Amino acid sequence: MPELSALLPMLAALLVIGAIAGVIGGLLGVGGGIVLVPAFFYAFGHLGFGGSQLMQVCVATSMATIVITSLRSVSAHHKKGAVDWQVLRTWGPGLALSAALGTFVASRVPSVALQAVFGVLAGLAGLWMAFGRDSWRLGQAMPAEPARSALASGVGFFSAMMGIGGGTFGVPLMTLYNMPIHRAVATASGFGVVIAVPAVLGFLFLQVADAPPWTVGAVNLPAFLVVIGTTLLTTPLGVRLAHAMNPKPLKRAFAIFLTLVALNMLRKVLGW
């Protein structure tokens, strides 16, 4: 049984992480994983947990939370008739298979490799949030085969490697193919479920040395439960704030923050 002195700081850090992730998600519509993975990484690291597979624990635990949050999100969007189920049906197999492959790769590469993947792709996401334009287009309709399978495979694979849902890549991709932003957000919430379920199933069979207390496979149960509970409470606050103020300056500020987090992750990879 882990000592209380080890658990209390971890639980305190997780409460803060979950609360912040919920507010940011509700305020900016940003998927939880892009916030949770680096937060878990720095929190567990400073508390002395994780060992050589720390990043695997962060990615797997983030994916476990995405299963729950995405189910809630896609259900809410479906009630408003905003989900494009045709896109989900046609993209789903590619997303799921590539997510399983991404999990297989993530479970076997060094933690530093996952840090590098996260740092590079999170940096690109931050730049997109800062400088992307709603008017940019790659086409006037969602692509057919073989481009569809290629894009779905890329979204699923790299999302599983990073521990994020499909929204970070899926929303900009769908808007680039002329899908309205609200429909893209709603549909991408379904991507999260399709990607996260096979990823979590794979990570549950990964044995991690020196993991934080109560970690099953690579999924840390206290982090999963605390984050789910706190985001349920704080996400509505973020939504209310979004309606009370102009979120665009805050989105730019978060883009800068995300880019700095990504650069710091890459700094650690390079040993600076």
Number of C-alpha atoms within 10 A of each C-alpha: 5 9 8 9 8 14 15 11 14 22 15 11 17 24 20 15 21 28 23 22 26 29 25 26 23 22 24 17 19 20 24 28 28 24 22 25 25 24 21 24 20 15 18 23 15 11 14 14 20 22 16 14 22 26 31 33 32 27 33 33 31 31 34 28 26 29 21 16 21 24 16 14 19 22 16 15 19 15 9 10 12 16 23 17 14 10 17 17 10 15 21 22 17 23 31 26 19 26 30 25 21 25 30 18 15 26 25 12 12 15 18 19 15 24 24 20 17 28 26 16 18 24 23 16 21 24 16 15 21 18 11 12 12 12 8 12 16 13 13 11 13 16 14 9 9 8 11 16 19 14 19 24 23 18 26 34 26 23 33 33 27 30 34 30 34 30 27 26 20 23 22 24 19 25 25 21 17 19 20 13 15 14 18 23 27 24 27 30 29 28 29 31 27 26 33 32 18 22 32 27 17 21 26 17 13 18 16 21 14 14 23 27 18 15 19 18 21 29 30 21 16 18 28 21 16 20 27 20 15 20 26 15 15 19 22 16 18 23 18 13 17 19 10 10 11 11 15 13 11 15 19 17 15 18 22 17 14 23 23 16 20 24 18 15 25 20 14 13 16 10 7 7
